[in-house]
Amino acid sequence: MTKEVEDIIREKAFFELTPEELILIKEFAQDEEEYANMKWFLDETKATFDADKIEAPKELKGEVMSHLTSTHKKKGYWLNSVGVFLMPEGRPMLRKPAFQLGIAAVAILGFLFLYDNSNELYQETIVQNVVEEKNAEQSHIPAGKEENFEEVDNESDQQEMAIKEEVDDEQLEIVDELSKTSNEKIVRDEPILQEELILETEEDEVQEVVADEVNMNRMDYSFDSPQTDDIYVPEKELSPSVMDSISAIANTFAQPTTTLSSTHHTVPENADLSFSEVTAVRAKKSMNAEAKASEEILPKSLHINATKELNLLFFTEK
Amino acid sequence: MKLFKKDYKAYSDEDLMRFFLKGDRKAFEQIYDRYEKYMINFFYRKLWSDREKASDFTHDLFTKLIDNPKAFDPSRSFKTWLFSVANNMCKNEYKKQEIRKPTSHDIPEGVDPKSGAALPDSQVDKNNFNEQLKTELDKLNEKHRQVFMLRHFEGLSLKEIAEILEINNGTVKSRLHFATKTLASKLEVYRKTLT
């Protein structure tokens, strides 16, 4: 710390000054006389000022300290207990409780966040798989029949259409099997047929499909007025039991509400009698199920009413 | 656990303020002990030698420091900062009062002569010196007087005075040189009687 000129003058006599100090004091005194005068003035001024200084009252410190106590008391709890506990001095950062608690909180929140995300992801995956399965089922549409389906917007309609296709395929298969030129009779295994029918009719969609199948088949198969050659049945092959059943079925088909009688107009020549019985029974079963499940089924085609004559031809032996 | 007590007297003012900012009350107590006398005499000189006012202003100054210790910039000198705050408090008080008492503004009282009693010649001369000093200081420009008082009454260095008054070091030096030379030449006559 550099000494001030006044301090040098006050502390030292003129002969005690160094050459550097002599240069410094030249601003205040050119010679020893002026130096002495200045020295006296500065001493007297300091003495005068020191004598005039006052002492602070003793209660002043007490008042200031009490203000300090009241102010810092509010912060004391946090600084001296909580703060010290969380952030103690002398410990590395990793060992401070505040840091460790922070890490633990971040870990817990991260785990909860990931758990929620994984749960949502799992549910989304399940839904996606179901949708994919159903889409895969829907993609199996036989050729030529795509145009028959109406455009649907919602999944329920798509499912319905898928099921219709399944039933349609199965029925085609059955028809193919039955139409084979084999002498093998289809055993009138009513339980089996009933099972087949039950399997088909247990679902409400199947019942509707069967009803709609009429339209599809009607569209696919050309509806010509039945030819007597087509439906010719040799008389000698008819048995009384068959005749009874045929008459019963004819009566059933004579009802205006029937919707399935027209499906049989294309029975080929020399068809096996059991085929008609099969279709008749199936039709009857489905009609009964439809009656239970839905309202009165209106005929879907005028041909059904107009084919009363057709039915008679169909079931009348020549 | 602390095994050794801190020796607060060995720490600088700035270090004590850092401790105080962390909540060390004893650091503040040490600072108070160091500057109590300085500040009360500063206010006493600046506020018309009014002891009560000086005491009140000193109390206000330190309570301000307690309430807002962060106002102090640790990069600065605490002493000059404290005197700057005190100087500003006095300026505000002048504005409030809207009067200025130049006769006893910067000159300490307490040199009243004893009434009626015969004083020795030396004492008379001394009293005369004091009054003459007061008179001559009044005649000085306020800028010169302020620098002279801060240097000789408060005991501050030129650098500290420059920081408090926010002027250059050279300006302080020139003003102080002028005031000292002027007063010394005018009061030289009393040297022969007092020595």
Interface residues (C-beta under 8 A of the other chain):
Chain A: M1 E4 E6 E27 F28 N37 M38 W40 F41 L42 E44 T45 K46 T48 F49 A51 D52 K53 I54 E55 A56 P57 L60 K61 E63 V64 M65 H67 L68 T69 T71 H72 K75 G76 L79 N80
Chain B: G23 R25 F28 E29 Y32 E36 K37 I40 N41 Y44 R51 A54 S55 T58 H59 F62 T63 I66 D67 P108 E109 G110 V111 F129 N130 L133 R151 H152 F153 S157 L158 H177 T180 K181 L183 A184 L187 E188 Y190 R191 L194 T195
